[in-house]
Structures are given as C-alpha cells and as structure tokens.
Amino acid sequence: MHSSIVAIATAHGVSSISIIRVSGEAALEIAYKISHLENITPRYAHLTPLYNMQDDLIDQAIMIYFAAPNSFTGEEIVEFQCHGGMIVAQEIMDTALFYGARLAAPGEFSKRAFLNGKIDLTKAEAISKLIEAKSVDAAKILARQMKGELKVFVDESRDALLKSLAYSEVMIDYAEEDIPDDIMKNIVHQLDNLTDKIEQIVDASHRRRGLIEGFKVAIIGKPNVGKSSLLNALLSYDRAIVSDIAGTTRDTIEEQVRIGSHIIRLVDTAGIRESVDVIEKIGIEKTLNSVEDADIVIALFDGSRSFNDEDKKILSLIDTFENKHSIIAINKSDLECRLSMRELEKYNPIEVSAKKSFEKLTEKLESLLNSVGSGDELMLVSTRQIEAVNLTKSSILESKIPLLKGELEFFSYHLQEALKAISSISNPYNSEEILDKMFGEFCLGK
C-alpha cells in the first residue's frame, strides 16, 4: 500500500484525450519532476509542459493534483490529461515508472479506495459494472447503487439478523428467567420477512441481468426462413452468409446491436431440422443451447411457404420454454403469403420482411426489452452478490430447524453464518484473497 502506482485510465486507441493516473506517497514528487513546476495547487487544472527523464518535451497537457485524503483512493493522486493516442500516454507512464511508481494491477486504484474507507464493495462493483452497462436502465440502477442503495439493504439485513441473534443470546444467558412469550414469534417473523425480501431481489436480479450484460436474443427457425438475412438487416451489414442452400448456417453467429436504449447480443442460429450431416447436427445442437441461454427468442417462419412439420418443431420448442420471452415473426411478407395462420394465431405473430421492412419487429423487441428493464426493484449486479444473498438465505433457513427445537446455540451459529454472508457484499470480515479476486476483474487504471 505504501508504493505509488500508475496506469493509463482511458481505453486503448486513438482519442482526443488520454488520462494517466498516479496514486501514492510519491505522486506529488513525480508530478514535480515531470512538469518542472515550482508550485502545484490541489484541485487546480495546471496547463503545463511535461518532460521525460531526459528532459525532452513529451506534450503540453492538463495536470491535476488531488491531496490526500480528499481523492478517489484516499491517497495523493495526480492525473495527467494529455493528447490522445498511445505514444504520448505511454511515454508519460514510462516516465512516472522511471521516477519510482510501479504499474498498477487491474482494479488496484479501486481496491485502495476500498481499503482506505473511501468506498465499500457495493460501490466498487457498481463502478466496475457501470463501465460495462449495456442499457440506460442499467446505468440508472448502478448510479443508485453508487449512492448506497444496496448498502442500505445490507445494513438493514445485518440489523435484523443482529437483533434476532441478540434475542437468542438473551434466551441462552437467561434460560431460567421469565422471557416474554412473543420473543420466539418476533424472531421467526423477522427472519421470514428477510427471506422473502432476498427471494424477491434474487428473482429480479436474474430476470434483469441482461441490463448489465446485454440481453441475449436468439433467432431460430427451420432452414431458409431468412434468419441470416434478418441478422444482416438488423446489423446494417452482411455479417452472415446468405444463400438458397438449406443448412448454409452451421454455427451460431453472435453480434451486438443497439435496440432503443439497449445493447443486445443477437444470435443467428443453424436451421432446426432432421439431418444426417454430422456438422449440421452439431450446429443444430448449438442452436438448442442458444435457445436455452437466451433471454428472448425470435421464432421466424417463412410466409411464402406452407406450414410443415419443421415449423411444428419450432413451435414445440417455443412451448417447451414457455417462461421465456418470445416473438413469433412471419418473414417474407413482401411475397405472396402461403402460410396458414391458424397454427400461429395464438402467438400473436407479426409480419416482417428482412429485405424491405422489419420495423414492427424492432418496435416489439424494444417494447419487450423496456418491460423487462422497468421497475425500481433493488438489483444485484454480480454473481458474487447473488451467491452471498443465497448463502444468507440458506443459513437463515437452516437456523430455523434448531430454533424450533429450542437448540439456541446451533441457531446462533447458523445466524452468524448468515451475518458473514450478507456482510461480504459491502464489507467482508477479512479476506485479502477475496478482494484480490474481485478487484482483479476491473480494468487497468480503475
């Protein structure tokens, strides 16, 4: 923690501005050496020449000094805002390394902020996920977490568990005294309320995970219904090979595309049919896996061809995943319609043309994405957080068994496990290994 660290905080590539961040005891000294200034004022944007270790001019840039403890990490921080591109930024970073800093590990700036009490783990993870957010709704949720929404839930849960644990300890210590009859009832009521709240939060988090990661949308159908043509149309360029030969697409193709305020992962799949071709059968198996993993399924039917057994198989697949969001679309609406609507009526199909107009599809898809993303429920933004609340819930459920038997020592043990689990979301007891693993997923310079 006493060493000074440096990293380029902006993305690699050509840009107007690059930011190099230095944090630690030597940050200000390094700033003086690079800038050759005689006086550096905290929180003042200094426009200054920057020099390398041979005193050659690197760039004229903005330099800002944040004095400890009033900085992101709680340490001395200096930021250099230079002209974009990797050459200038790299030379500034190399100069800082020469003057005593070391290269920061991924997430080390945020880790130092946590260890110095500037942020808790809920805010740290919100910062990390905000960078990756795939929708406006996700950015709003993460902004609320950065303001402490999840921490409030953790603190309230801890208080409820501590209160129940205190009741238990009182009953253990004063077993021979007269204890109010409603204490047991109060404990069970508190734990039931907390368990119900955890279940609601976990359910909402699974349902809305696509807001953070990007909703996965799979396009399925029998061969030659126009799946690849639709993918290309939505992407506005020819990503997938299109031909009249059935089975042209033999593997899944995944690309990102923006629909409304959401960035989705769009998956083109192999046509589903009976096949003796080994490679095509592998592609069909991947299609079925894609359907299982998808948040939304677009089932495409060919309006220019009659309904057949292969179409029935697609509908059967949709019915198998009845809890999954699905859109039934009839493609090639610009051609003469030969498809009987009787089998599809109950699915409220929409007509599209991958070659001419698919506006109805994007409108329905955007509406569906907005409905999934709507709501003000608290959301867990990482697998680690979901595992922690699930462990809290299981420990609470396990605690009820000895509680109802009057085995209060075992009840208290399970309640302490629940406390450890819920506390790990914001401020774990003490585990350097967990911190290294979590912050190691951050990007450099953060």
C-alpha positions in Angstrom: 0.0 0.0 0.0 3.0 2.4 0.5 4.2 2.1 -3.1 3.0 4.5 -5.7 1.1 3.1 -8.7 0.5 4.4 -12.2 -1.8 3.3 -15.1 -3.4 4.7 -18.2 -7.0 5.1 -17.2 -8.5 5.6 -20.7 -9.2 3.0 -23.3 -6.5 2.0 -25.8 -6.7 3.5 -29.2 -6.9 6.9 -30.9 -8.8 9.5 -28.9 -8.8 13.3 -28.2 -7.6 12.8 -24.6 -5.8 10.2 -22.6 -5.6 10.1 -18.8 -2.7 8.8 -16.8 -3.3 8.4 -13.1 -0.6 8.2 -10.4 -1.6 7.3 -6.8 0.5 7.0 -3.6 3.0 8.9 -1.4 5.4 9.7 -4.3 2.6 11.0 -6.7 3.2 14.7 -6.0 7.0 14.3 -6.2 6.6 12.6 -9.5 4.4 15.4 -10.7 7.0 18.0 -9.9 9.7 16.1 -11.8 7.6 15.6 -14.9 6.1 19.1 -15.0 9.1 21.1 -13.7 6.6 23.3 -11.9 7.7 25.1 -8.7 4.3 25.1 -7.1 1.3 22.7 -7.7 -2.1 23.7 -6.2 -4.5 21.0 -5.2 -7.6 20.6 -7.4 -6.4 23.2 -9.9 -6.0 22.4 -13.6 -2.4 23.2 -14.5 -1.7 23.6 -18.2 1.9 22.7 -18.3 4.7 21.1 -20.5 5.5 17.5 -19.5 9.1 16.2 -19.8 10.6 12.7 -19.8 13.6 11.5 -17.8 16.0 13.1 -20.4 14.1 16.4 -20.1 12.8 16.1 -23.6 9.3 17.6 -24.1 6.6 15.0 -24.2 3.4 17.1 -24.5 1.7 20.2 -23.2 -1.2 18.9 -21.1 -3.5 19.4 -18.1 -2.2 18.2 -14.7 -4.5 18.0 -11.6 -3.3 17.1 -8.1 -5.7 15.7 -5.5 -4.3 15.9 -2.0 -4.9 13.0 0.4 -7.3 12.1 1.9 -9.6 14.1 -0.5 -9.1 11.9 -3.5 -10.7 8.8 -5.0 -8.2 6.4 -3.4 -7.7 8.5 -0.2 -4.0 8.8 -1.2 -2.1 11.5 -3.1 -3.3 11.4 -6.7 -2.0 13.2 -9.8 -3.8 12.9 -13.2 -2.2 13.9 -16.5 -4.7 14.6 -19.3 -2.7 14.6 -22.4 -3.4 14.4 -26.2 -4.9 11.1 -27.2 -3.1 8.1 -28.7 -0.9 5.5 -27.1 2.5 7.0 -27.8 2.2 10.2 -25.6 0.3 8.4 -22.8 2.8 5.5 -22.8 5.8 7.9 -22.6 4.2 9.8 -19.6 3.5 6.5 -17.9 7.1 5.3 -18.6 8.5 8.5 -17.1 6.4 8.0 -13.9 7.7 4.4 -13.7 11.3 5.7 -14.0 10.7 8.2 -11.1 9.6 5.5 -8.7 6.0 4.4 -9.5 5.1 0.8 -10.4 2.5 -0.4 -12.8 -0.9 -0.7 -11.2 -2.6 -4.1 -11.1 -6.2 -4.3 -12.6 -8.6 -2.7 -10.2 -5.8 -1.6 -7.8 -7.0 2.1 -7.6 -10.5 0.9 -6.6 -9.0 -1.6 -4.2 -7.0 1.2 -2.5 -10.2 3.3 -2.3 -11.9 0.4 -0.5 -9.1 -0.3 1.9 -8.8 3.4 2.7 -12.5 3.6 3.5 -13.5 5.8 0.5 -15.9 3.2 -0.9 -17.4 -0.1 0.1 -17.6 -3.2 -2.1 -21.2 -2.3 -3.3 -19.9 1.0 -4.8 -16.7 -0.7 -6.1 -18.7 -3.3 -8.1 -21.2 -0.6 -9.2 -18.2 1.4 -10.7 -16.9 -1.7 -12.5 -20.3 -2.7 -13.9 -21.2 0.9 -14.9 -18.3 0.8 -17.4 -19.8 -2.4 -18.9 -23.5 -1.3 -18.7 -25.5 -2.3 -21.8 -28.5 -0.1 -21.3 -29.7 3.3 -20.0 -31.7 1.4 -17.3 -28.6 -0.4 -16.2 -26.7 2.9 -15.8 -29.6 4.3 -13.6 -29.6 1.1 -11.4 -25.8 1.3 -11.0 -25.9 5.0 -10.2 -28.4 4.3 -7.4 -26.0 1.6 -6.1 -23.1 4.0 -6.2 -25.2 6.3 -3.9 -25.6 3.4 -1.5 -28.9 1.7 -2.3 -27.5 -1.8 -1.9 -25.6 -0.9 1.2 -28.8 0.2 2.8 -30.3 -3.2 2.2 -27.2 -4.9 3.6 -27.2 -2.7 6.7 -30.9 -3.3 7.3 -30.4 -7.1 6.8 -27.5 -7.1 9.2 -29.6 -5.2 11.8 -32.4 -7.7 11.5 -30.0 -10.6 11.9 -28.2 -9.0 14.8 -31.5 -8.3 16.6 -32.5 -12.0 16.2 -29.1 -13.1 17.4 -29.4 -10.8 20.4 -32.7 -12.3 21.3 -31.2 -15.8 21.0 -28.2 -14.8 23.3 -30.6 -13.4 25.9 -32.6 -16.6 25.9 -29.4 -18.6 26.3 -28.0 -16.5 29.1 -31.2 -16.1 31.0 -32.8 -19.5 30.3 -34.2 -19.8 33.9 -35.7 -16.3 33.8 -39.1 -15.4 32.6 -38.8 -14.3 28.9 -41.7 -12.8 27.0 -43.6 -15.4 25.0 -43.6 -13.2 21.9 -39.8 -13.2 21.5 -39.8 -16.5 19.5 -42.6 -15.2 17.4 -40.7 -12.0 16.7 -37.5 -13.8 15.7 -39.4 -16.1 13.2 -41.3 -13.1 11.8 -38.1 -11.1 11.2 -36.3 -14.0 9.6 -39.3 -14.8 7.3 -39.5 -11.1 6.2 -35.8 -11.1 5.4 -36.0 -14.4 3.5 -39.0 -13.1 1.4 -37.1 -9.9 0.5 -34.0 -11.9 -0.5 -36.1 -14.1 -2.8 -37.6 -11.1 -4.5 -34.3 -9.4 -5.0 -32.6 -12.6 -6.4 -35.6 -13.1 -8.8 -35.5 -9.6 -10.0 -31.7 -9.8 -10.5 -31.9 -12.9 -12.6 -34.7 -11.5 -14.7 -33.0 -8.2 -15.4 -29.4 -9.4 -15.7 -29.4 -8.5 -19.4 -29.5 -4.8 -18.4 -25.9 -5.2 -17.2 -24.6 -7.9 -19.5 -26.7 -7.3 -22.6 -29.9 -9.3 -23.3 -29.2 -12.3 -25.4 -31.7 -12.6 -28.3 -31.7 -15.8 -30.4 -33.2 -16.0 -33.9 -34.5 -19.5 -34.6 -36.4 -21.3 -37.4 -36.2 -24.0 -40.0 -33.6 -23.7 -42.8 -34.1 -20.9 -45.3 -36.7 -18.8 -43.4 -34.4 -15.8 -43.6 -32.6 -15.8 -40.2 -29.3 -14.7 -41.5 -30.9 -12.1 -43.7 -32.7 -10.7 -40.7 -29.4 -10.7 -38.7 -27.7 -8.8 -41.6 -30.6 -6.3 -41.8 -30.6 -5.6 -38.1 -26.8 -5.1 -38.2 -27.0 -3.0 -41.4 -24.1 -5.0 -43.0 -23.6 -8.5 -44.3 -22.3 -10.4 -41.3 -23.7 -13.8 -42.1 -23.6 -15.7 -45.4 -27.0 -15.9 -47.2 -27.9 -18.4 -49.8 -30.8 -20.5 -51.0 -29.0 -23.7 -50.0 -30.6 -25.2 -46.8 -28.1 -25.6 -43.9 -25.8 -22.7 -45.0 -25.5 -21.5 -41.4 -23.9 -24.4 -39.4 -22.7 -22.5 -36.4 -24.1 -19.8 -34.2 -23.1 -16.2 -35.1 -23.2 -13.6 -32.3 -23.1 -9.8 -32.7 -24.0 -6.8 -30.7 -26.7 -4.3 -31.9 -28.5 -1.4 -30.3 -32.3 -1.6 -30.0 -33.7 1.5 -28.4 -31.7 2.2 -25.3 -30.4 -1.4 -25.0 -27.3 -3.1 -26.5 -28.3 -6.7 -27.1 -26.4 -9.8 -28.1 -28.1 -11.0 -31.3 -27.5 -14.7 -32.2 -28.1 -16.2 -35.6 -28.5 -20.0 -35.3 -28.5 -23.0 -37.6 -31.8 -24.0 -39.1 -33.6 -26.7 -37.0 -34.5 -29.8 -38.9 -33.7 -33.5 -39.0 -30.3 -34.0 -40.6 -27.8 -36.8 -41.2 -24.9 -34.4 -41.7 -22.6 -34.6 -38.7 -21.5 -31.0 -38.8 -25.0 -29.7 -39.3 -26.3 -31.8 -36.4 -23.6 -30.1 -34.2 -24.9 -26.7 -35.4 -28.5 -27.7 -34.5 -27.4 -28.8 -31.1 -25.7 -25.4 -30.6 -29.0 -23.8 -31.7 -30.9 -25.6 -28.9 -28.2 -24.5 -26.4 -28.6 -20.9 -27.6 -32.4 -21.0 -27.1 -31.8 -22.2 -23.5 -29.4 -19.4 -22.8 -31.3 -16.7 -24.5 -33.4 -14.1 -22.7 -35.6 -13.6 -25.7 -36.3 -15.9 -28.7 -37.4 -14.7 -32.1 -39.0 -17.6 -33.9 -39.0 -16.9 -37.7 -41.4 -18.5 -40.1 -41.5 -18.3 -43.9 -44.7 -16.7 -45.1 -44.1 -17.8 -48.7 -44.1 -21.5 -47.8 -46.7 -23.8 -46.4 -46.7 -24.7 -42.7 -45.0 -28.1 -42.2 -43.6 -30.5 -39.6 -40.3 -28.5 -39.3 -42.4 -25.4 -38.4 -44.3 -27.5 -35.8 -41.0 -28.4 -34.2 -40.1 -24.7 -33.8 -43.5 -24.1 -32.1 -42.9 -27.1 -29.9 -39.6 -25.7 -28.9 -41.2 -22.3 -28.0 -43.8 -24.1 -25.9 -41.1 -26.0 -24.1 -39.6 -22.8 -22.9 -43.0 -21.2 -22.0 -41.5 -19.0 -19.3 -39.0 -17.4 -21.8 -39.9 -14.2 -23.7 -40.6 -15.0 -27.3 -41.6 -13.2 -30.5 -43.2 -15.0 -33.4 -42.4 -13.3 -36.7 -43.5 -14.3 -40.3 -40.8 -13.3 -42.7 -41.0 -12.6 -46.5 -44.2 -10.6 -46.1 -43.3 -8.9 -49.4 -44.0 -12.2 -51.2 -47.3 -14.0 -51.8 -48.5 -15.5 -48.5 -48.9 -19.3 -48.5 -48.6 -19.9 -44.8 -51.7 -20.8 -42.9 -52.2 -18.5 -39.9 -54.3 -21.0 -38.0 -51.4 -22.6 -36.2 -49.8 -19.3 -35.3 -52.8 -17.2 -34.2 -52.5 -17.8 -30.5 -48.9 -16.5 -30.6 -49.9 -13.0 -31.9 -47.4 -13.2 -34.9 -46.1 -10.1 -36.6 -45.2 -9.8 -40.3 -41.8 -8.7 -41.4 -39.5 -8.6 -44.4 -35.8 -8.9 -43.8 -35.3 -7.3 -47.3 -37.7 -4.4 -47.0 -39.2 -3.7 -43.6 -38.6 -5.1 -40.1 -39.7 -2.0 -38.1 -42.6 -3.9 -36.4 -40.1 -6.5 -35.1 -37.7 -3.9 -33.7 -40.6 -2.0 -32.1 -41.9 -5.2 -30.4 -38.4 -6.1 -29.3 -37.7 -2.7 -27.8 -41.1 -2.8 -26.0 -40.2 -6.2 -24.6 -36.8 -5.1 -23.5 -38.2 -2.0 -21.8 -40.8 -4.1 -19.9 -38.1 -6.4 -18.6 -35.9 -3.5 -17.6 -38.6 -1.4 -16.0 -39.2 -1.3 -12.3 -37.4 0.2 -9.2 -36.5 -3.1 -7.5 -33.2 -3.4 -6.0 -30.8 -5.4 -8.2 -27.7 -7.4 -7.5 -25.2 -6.7 -10.2 -22.7 -9.6 -9.9 -22.6 -13.3 -9.4 -20.7 -12.7 -6.1 -23.5 -10.6 -4.7 -26.2 -13.2 -5.7 -24.2 -16.0 -4.2 -23.8 -14.0 -1.0 -27.5 -13.4 -0.5 -28.4 -17.0 -1.5 -25.9 -18.2 1.2 -27.6 -15.8 3.6 -31.0 -17.2 2.8 -29.8 -20.9 3.1 -28.2 -20.1 6.5 -31.4 -18.5 7.7 -33.5 -21.5 6.7 -31.0 -23.8 8.4 -31.2 -21.8 11.5 -34.9 -22.3 11.9 -34.6 -26.1 12.4 -32.6 -25.8 15.7 -34.7 -22.7 16.7 -38.0 -24.6 16.6 -36.3 -27.4 18.6 -35.1 -25.0 21.2 -31.4 -25.6 20.3 -30.4 -22.0 20.5 -26.6 -22.5 20.3 -27.0 -24.1 16.9 -29.5 -21.4 15.9 -26.9 -18.7 16.8 -24.2 -20.5 14.8 -26.3 -20.5 11.6 -27.3 -16.9 12.2 -23.6 -15.9 12.4 -23.0 -17.6 9.1 -25.8 -15.6 7.6 -24.3 -12.4 9.0 -20.9 -13.2 7.5 -22.6 -13.9 4.1 -24.6 -10.7 4.0 -21.7 -8.6 5.3 -19.4 -9.9 2.5 -21.5 -7.8 0.0 -20.3 -4.5 1.4 -17.6 -5.0 4.0 -16.4 -8.6 4.4 -14.8 -9.6 7.7 -11.3 -10.1 6.4 -10.1 -11.8 3.3 -7.3 -10.4 1.1 -7.8 -13.3 -1.3 -11.5 -12.4 -2.0 -10.5 -8.7 -2.5 -7.7 -9.6 -5.0 -10.1 -11.9 -7.0 -12.9 -9.3 -7.1 -10.8 -6.2 -7.9 -8.7 -8.2 -10.4 -11.7 -8.2 -12.7 -11.5 -4.4 -13.0 -9.8 -2.7 -15.9 -6.4 -1.1 -15.6 -6.4 2.5 -14.2 -9.6 1.9 -12.2 
